[in-house]
Amino acid sequence: MSGLPDAFGLDRLRAAVLRAWRDSPTRLTEDTNAERDLRAGGYRDRLLVELAQNAADAAALAGQPGHLRVTVTGGELRVANTGAPLDEAGVAALASLRASAKPAGTVGRFGVGFAAVLAVTSEPRIVSRTGGVVFSEQRTKDEAGAADVPVLRLPWEPGDDEPPVPDGFDTEVRLPLAVPAGDVLDTIAAEVPDLLLALPWLARVDVEGRTWSRAADSGTGVVTLTMPEGTARWSTHVDDGVVWALPVDDGGTPLPLTEDVLHTPTPTDERLSLPARLFAPVPVEPSRRRVLTGEAARPVLAAAARAYPGLARSLASDDRRVLVPSARFPLSEVDSELRDLVAAELSEQDWIPAVAGGDLAGNAARVLPVDAPELVRLLADVVPGLATACGHGPARLLETVGARAIGVADVVEALTGIDREPVWWHGLYDTLLAALDARQLDAAELGALPVPLADGRTVPGPRGALLPESAPEESGLLELAGLDVVGLHLVHPDAAHPLLERLGAHRAGPAELLKAPALREAVERSVEDAVSGVDVRPLVDAVLRLARDSDASGLSALALPARSGWRRADELVLPGAPVLDVFDPEAVGEDGALDVLDDAFAESHDPAVLTALGVLDSFALIVDDEPADADHELPDETAWWEAAAPARVYAVRDLDLIADDAWPAAIRLLAQRPETWRALIEPGGHTSWWLARFALLDGRAPADWRMPAARDLAGLFDPVPDVGLSPEQLTAVGVRTALPDAATVDTDDAAELCDRLADPEREVPLGLTLRVHRLLAEHQRAATGHVDPPDSVRALDGTVADAGDVVVLDGPWLLGALPSARFVACEGTAPDRGPGGSAMPGSAAGGAATGGTATAAALAEAFDLPLAGAVVDAEVSSDGEFAPWTELPAVAEVAELLGVALPDGGVVVHERLTVAGADVGGADVDVPWWCSVDPYGDDRHEAGQGGVGPAGVDAGGVDVGGVLHASDTSDGLARAFAWAGGLWARRWEIAALLDEPDPRTLLG
């Protein structure tokens, strides 16, 4: 080979080595042993690796991608490369065994690693454009005079016949093979792909006509390896002397590894579980299979971990998570240490794509555990540190490198207080609803979700908010939006969304808006606000607008302008309303209970809407189907409530405001409208009850008059004069048509009847007196009220007597003892006894004319009068003969004709029956019949007299209940027999039959 003889100072290098061997006899042995260790240990099976590293270093020094070619020529393995040629420092490194000439930034530039060639040859040569060097085991043995020498210590110049470097290359290593060429080439071919990945400056490798090439995309870091068997793509990252490589498909999608080994750059036996391949100059044991653990390897592993996030950053945002180490047991000690270091770096370095832009360190990242990318996008400037990754899987994965999952409640809290357009919120609700439907979150977590309102506010939580159903300009929403109504949460129409309804908001048309509690509260205080100077016009306009299309009931408190200021709607009357003609002028105006609606305001609004709000165009109604108490502000309602105990209230309001002289006109107004007429005729209703007592017809209450046709009330009540009302109207307002039923009589009615009976100017028929007394007694028995005892009463003869001079008749036989003017009596009823039974004289069943002792006692209690039977001091003064009823043929014949059984016992028959006593002036008084028993059980006869009362006698004939006496006349016997047999109502019939016991008497 021609060129520069001894261009690299080879003579000097040999002389130095030989001198060292001569000066130190052990040095030769040490060098020999050292080379043997390299050849058999650390550099075994690293032939191509070392040559490729040298080629890569040469390319790096030259600044051009390197090309490596491997051929076999004449039994020699020739490895040619491009790049910086061989230099003196490189030769010195080759011959030193312990030194390397590699500069900073190179992998290995002709150092101890060249010893790998000794695995295939003992006569290596290197030829370069700058010269060459030859090593020879035999020549070294000859020179050193030893049988065991190192091959790579004595360099010689190539011979003149050494072929030059092949065209296109700068250096070629020539190795006469001592092993089969095929095995070497197969080993080399298998190692090429890894070396192209590990050595960025090596771009192409040819092996006996087969080509491997590397193409790197500087923008993405993806390396494409074109190989004889196909193409492989790897995303790579080189930093601090290490290379990370991740397989990707043709579209750049990562294909993470599930298991691999550490490469240095050739494979070791150290198993790794990371998803990417690591090429790192980690110190290894002489076997090159295991890493030297401890302090020697830790700096390189730490450097590799620091470089790992760089590989992640080279990937597309959505692909980076594949590099997070999976949760599994480490595959080796190195794997365990490296995984921990990588996780720590992923936690500290920025690599997780942030939705706001840029990258985040793992410990600074926040991950939404909901698979909703659009939601994440919307939250970009709301949640600091929010990652683009979302969903439960990514959240759990990134938590292993320090990220924190941010719950929906945290998101809601972050949303609170932010200012966004309503359409932004609508988009947010879209994403949340989709997540809710996908069961990725719980609706309970969204309870405080902010909601933008139509008035510009944003409130926490949809519950109770109102969602407008129509456009703002159509629904009154524009007016409502301008109101400052606390608690009225009207959702902005641009933000209205089905999600809000799911979370408790309500669809709201005009009806729902008018029922909103907050709006109703504003209505309730509107008069107070208006009086205090608050502008309530917007509220009024909004309510009136909504009331056009909905029910405005319950909004009668709305402030409206009156002629004299602001008043409640239900305290106002429409101008010109007919009802104004019947109200007392003092009741309408600034100081009155009512006022007239402002004329201009009334003209500008629909009267139907105004009256729906409560403004009066006629009488107003109070309707309550389930009343609980007398709290409807009706006049004298408490008294009516106590009297009627109503099941519902359906009544006319403001009756107490009617002028005294306007009642006929007012009643006609009430009759004109079906609603008020129905209230007027409501059974037991307040309207009729109150009108009957407090309305005025010709100066007197309707209840003070009777209908002209009610002649059975003549004397007690006067006929109503003609006041221009129909009979139906008069009846409806309480003009009397008959005596009231006892169940409907109240205390005032009872007192009124007592007063009228006690009026000596009235000529009350005797039958009507008896009927009224019966009514008063039943009222007293019903205990519905208490009547103050009258000072004067109507006696049985029709006169008015002082109450201290009369008694209440409780036994009909007593009528014969005293004048009628001494008795007060009730209309009678039949005795209460069964067929063939008997009743105690004076008991509740006896004495039909008195209505029974119980009724008489009730009347006595009502009038505070004594019962006649208790005070009349008179006894039978004549003699008579006892006769059982069965021994009185005439009586038996009458009983047969009547079809009744004879009673037990009998009667004492007198030729002339008389009674005498203090109450009859001591003289004998003739009576038709008598019962000598106290109605209360105080017998007025001697035991053993032989008489038999209605209670019967014992077996010995002893009186145990009283004694009946009768004059021997048909009238006397008829009365006694009727009383004893419970036939009191038929006493006149019995008397006639006793006189003429013939069927014709009964039938005719």
Disulfide bonds with the S-S distance in Angstrom:
none
